[in-house]
Amino acid sequence: MTLLLSLETSTHSFSCALHQDEKMIAYRESLDDQTTASMLTVMIDQLFRDSGFQKNQLNTVIIAAGPGSYTGLRIGVATAKGICYALNIPLVSVNTLALMSWQFINQLSSEYDLEDALLCPMLDARRMEVYCMLIEKTGQVIEPIQAKVINEQSFSERLVHKKIYFFGEGSDKCKNSIHHSNSKFVSGVKPSAVSLGEMGFPKFVSNEFEDTDLFEPLYLKDFVIKKPNLIS
């Protein structure tokens, strides 16, 4: 039996889950990204109380590696590393956009016609910019992860030939810019620690571990500190 803790802190909500192998046994979620720093470790403690397991029984921590919220990713990775160091267990990472695509394919494929279609998970990168990628239902990456400014011409060459399903919190602000009949927007898809544990378990089994000392989240962009407007 393998006990896995998964932490998903890439977006405006965050979640954590415990799995026995691929079976989820406890789950917690918060919709308030302003509480990630203060509540993540509290929620982890609640998981162990809910499940009856002890932290020293953990075999690995699985972290959503980004892209996404700079602050959320920093807190999630720091927490994951701290647990791995304390228990001398390995760290497993899963790209957040790949996680969202995996969720779409495994949970929603029966609701949508994915034959000869592309998937485009999107995370908000502020203003009209998103973190995104293009992927087929087979998992083949068509366009790699990038920070992309969205306008009326975005994906136009691809949309002429294929349907593209846009989903994730970043896709909401793109509806008014992308108007092609082949563009399909799907709401309600967000990265989850439950799916993170399911997707990360095979990586643990095959020993696909990160170097805990050197591992950093996939930020894609530098963090910019905004200066407040001063009123004299």
C-alpha positions as CSV (number, residue, x, y, z in Angstrom):
1,M,0.0,0.0,0.0
2,T,1.3,3.4,-1.0
3,L,0.1,6.6,0.8
4,L,0.3,9.7,-1.3
5,L,-0.3,13.4,-0.4
6,S,-1.2,15.7,-3.3
7,L,-1.1,19.5,-3.2
8,E,-2.7,21.7,-5.8
9,T,-2.1,25.4,-5.3
10,S,-1.8,26.8,-8.9
11,T,-5.0,28.8,-9.1
12,H,-7.4,31.0,-7.1
13,S,-8.6,27.9,-5.2
14,F,-6.4,25.2,-3.7
15,S,-6.9,21.7,-2.5
16,C,-5.1,18.7,-1.0
17,A,-5.9,15.0,-1.0
18,L,-4.7,11.7,0.4
19,H,-4.7,8.6,-1.8
20,Q,-4.0,4.9,-1.0
21,D,-2.5,4.0,-4.4
22,E,-5.0,5.4,-6.8
23,K,-8.0,5.5,-4.4
24,M,-8.8,8.9,-2.8
25,I,-9.4,8.5,0.9
26,A,-9.6,12.2,2.1
27,Y,-9.9,15.6,0.4
28,R,-10.0,19.2,1.4
29,E,-10.5,22.3,-0.7
30,S,-10.6,26.1,-0.2
31,L,-11.9,28.6,-2.7
32,D,-10.1,31.6,-1.1
33,D,-6.6,32.0,-2.5
34,Q,-5.8,34.7,0.1
35,T,-5.7,31.9,2.8
36,T,-3.2,29.5,1.1
37,A,-0.3,30.5,3.3
38,S,-2.3,30.2,6.6
39,M,-4.6,27.3,5.7
40,L,-2.7,24.8,3.6
41,T,-0.9,23.1,6.5
42,V,-4.1,23.2,8.5
43,M,-6.0,21.4,5.7
44,I,-3.2,18.8,5.5
45,D,-3.5,18.1,9.2
46,Q,-7.3,17.8,8.7
47,L,-6.7,15.2,6.0
48,F,-4.8,13.0,8.4
49,R,-7.4,13.4,11.1
50,D,-10.1,12.5,8.6
51,S,-8.3,9.4,7.3
52,G,-6.8,8.0,10.5
53,F,-3.4,7.8,9.0
54,Q,-0.2,9.4,10.4
55,K,2.2,11.6,8.5
56,N,5.1,9.2,9.0
57,Q,3.2,6.7,6.9
58,L,3.5,8.9,3.8
59,N,5.4,7.5,0.9
60,T,5.5,10.6,-1.3
61,V,4.2,14.2,-1.9
62,I,2.8,15.1,-5.4
63,I,2.8,18.7,-6.3
64,A,1.1,20.6,-9.1
65,A,4.2,22.3,-10.6
66,G,2.5,25.2,-12.5
67,P,2.2,27.4,-14.4
68,G,-0.2,29.4,-12.4
69,S,-0.3,31.8,-9.4
70,Y,3.2,32.8,-8.4
71,T,2.3,33.0,-4.7
72,G,0.2,29.9,-4.7
73,L,2.9,27.8,-6.4
74,R,5.6,29.1,-4.1
75,I,3.7,28.2,-1.0
76,G,2.7,24.8,-2.4
77,V,6.2,23.8,-3.4
78,A,7.7,25.1,-0.2
79,T,5.2,23.1,1.8
80,A,5.8,19.9,-0.3
81,K,9.5,20.2,0.1
82,G,9.3,20.7,3.8
83,I,7.3,17.5,4.2
84,C,9.6,15.6,1.9
85,Y,12.7,16.8,3.9
86,A,11.1,16.0,7.2
87,L,10.1,12.5,6.3
88,N,12.9,11.7,3.8
89,I,10.4,10.8,1.1
90,P,10.5,11.7,-2.7
91,L,8.8,14.6,-4.4
92,V,6.7,14.0,-7.6
93,S,5.5,16.8,-9.8
94,V,2.8,17.1,-12.4
95,N,2.4,20.1,-14.8
96,T,-0.8,21.9,-14.0
97,L,-1.9,22.3,-17.7
98,A,-1.2,18.7,-18.3
99,L,-3.3,17.9,-15.2
100,M,-6.2,19.9,-16.5
101,S,-6.0,18.2,-19.9
102,W,-5.9,14.8,-18.2
103,Q,-9.0,15.7,-16.2
104,F,-10.9,16.8,-19.3
105,I,-10.0,13.6,-21.2
106,N,-10.8,11.3,-18.3
107,Q,-13.8,13.0,-16.9
108,L,-15.5,14.8,-19.8
109,S,-14.7,12.9,-22.9
110,S,-18.1,11.2,-23.0
111,E,-19.9,14.6,-23.0
112,Y,-17.9,16.1,-25.9
113,D,-16.8,15.0,-29.4
114,L,-13.0,15.0,-29.1
115,E,-12.4,13.1,-32.3
116,D,-10.0,15.2,-34.4
117,A,-10.3,18.1,-31.8
118,L,-7.7,19.9,-29.8
119,L,-7.8,20.7,-26.1
120,C,-6.6,24.1,-24.8
121,P,-6.3,24.4,-21.0
122,M,-5.9,28.0,-19.9
123,L,-4.9,29.6,-16.6
124,D,-5.1,33.3,-16.0
125,A,-1.9,35.3,-16.4
126,R,-3.5,38.7,-15.8
127,R,-4.9,41.2,-18.3
128,M,-5.5,39.4,-21.7
129,E,-2.7,37.0,-21.2
130,V,-3.1,33.3,-20.4
131,Y,-0.9,30.3,-19.7
132,C,-1.9,27.6,-22.2
133,M,-1.0,24.7,-24.4
134,L,-2.6,22.7,-27.2
135,I,-2.9,19.0,-26.9
136,E,-4.7,16.1,-28.6
137,K,-6.9,13.6,-26.7
138,T,-4.1,11.1,-27.2
139,G,-1.8,13.3,-25.1
140,Q,0.3,14.4,-28.0
141,V,1.3,18.0,-27.4
142,I,0.7,20.2,-30.5
143,E,1.8,23.6,-29.0
144,P,3.9,23.6,-25.9
145,I,3.2,25.5,-22.7
146,Q,3.4,29.3,-23.2
147,A,2.3,32.6,-21.9
148,K,0.0,33.9,-24.7
149,V,-1.7,37.3,-25.2
150,I,-5.2,36.6,-26.5
151,N,-6.8,38.6,-29.3
152,E,-9.3,38.0,-32.1
153,Q,-6.6,36.3,-34.2
154,S,-5.5,33.9,-31.5
155,F,-5.6,30.2,-32.7
156,S,-7.2,31.3,-36.0
157,E,-5.1,29.1,-38.2
158,R,-5.8,26.0,-36.0
159,L,-9.5,26.8,-35.8
160,V,-10.0,26.7,-39.5
161,H,-9.2,23.0,-39.5
162,K,-10.1,21.7,-36.0
163,K,-12.4,22.3,-33.1
164,I,-10.6,23.6,-30.0
165,Y,-12.1,23.1,-26.5
166,F,-11.0,26.0,-24.3
167,F,-11.3,25.4,-20.6
168,G,-9.9,26.6,-17.2
169,E,-10.2,29.9,-15.4
170,G,-8.2,31.7,-18.1
171,S,-10.7,30.7,-20.8
172,D,-13.5,32.8,-19.3
173,K,-11.9,36.1,-20.4
174,C,-11.2,34.8,-23.9
175,K,-14.9,34.2,-24.9
176,N,-15.3,37.8,-26.1
177,S,-12.1,37.6,-28.2
178,I,-12.2,34.2,-29.9
179,H,-15.4,33.9,-32.0
180,H,-14.7,31.2,-34.6
181,S,-17.5,28.5,-34.9
182,N,-14.9,25.8,-34.1
183,S,-14.1,27.4,-30.7
184,K,-15.9,25.6,-27.8
185,F,-15.7,27.0,-24.3
186,V,-16.2,24.6,-21.4
187,S,-16.7,26.0,-17.9
188,G,-16.1,24.5,-14.5
189,V,-12.8,22.7,-15.2
190,K,-10.1,23.5,-12.6
191,P,-7.1,21.5,-11.4
192,S,-7.9,19.3,-8.5
193,A,-5.7,17.5,-5.9
194,V,-7.9,14.4,-6.4
195,S,-6.9,14.0,-10.1
196,L,-3.4,15.1,-9.2
197,G,-3.0,12.1,-6.9
198,E,-4.4,9.7,-9.6
199,M,-2.1,11.2,-12.3
200,G,0.9,11.2,-10.0
201,F,0.7,7.7,-8.7
202,P,2.1,6.0,-11.9
203,K,5.0,8.5,-11.8
204,F,5.7,7.4,-8.2
205,V,5.6,3.7,-9.2
206,S,8.0,4.4,-12.1
207,N,10.4,6.4,-9.8
208,E,9.9,9.7,-11.7
209,F,11.1,11.8,-8.8
210,E,12.2,15.4,-8.7
211,D,15.5,16.6,-7.1
212,T,13.9,18.1,-4.0
213,D,16.8,20.5,-3.4
214,L,16.8,21.9,-6.9
215,F,13.1,21.7,-7.9
216,E,11.3,25.0,-8.7
217,P,7.8,25.6,-9.9
218,L,7.1,26.5,-13.6
219,Y,6.4,30.2,-13.2
220,L,6.9,31.1,-16.9
221,K,6.9,34.8,-16.0
222,D,8.9,36.8,-13.4
223,F,7.0,38.0,-10.4
224,V,6.2,41.7,-10.6
225,I,5.6,43.8,-7.5
226,K,3.0,46.4,-8.2
227,K,3.6,49.8,-6.7
228,P,0.6,51.3,-5.0
229,N,-0.9,54.5,-6.2
230,L,0.1,57.2,-3.8
231,I,-2.2,60.2,-3.2
232,S,-0.4,63.2,-1.9
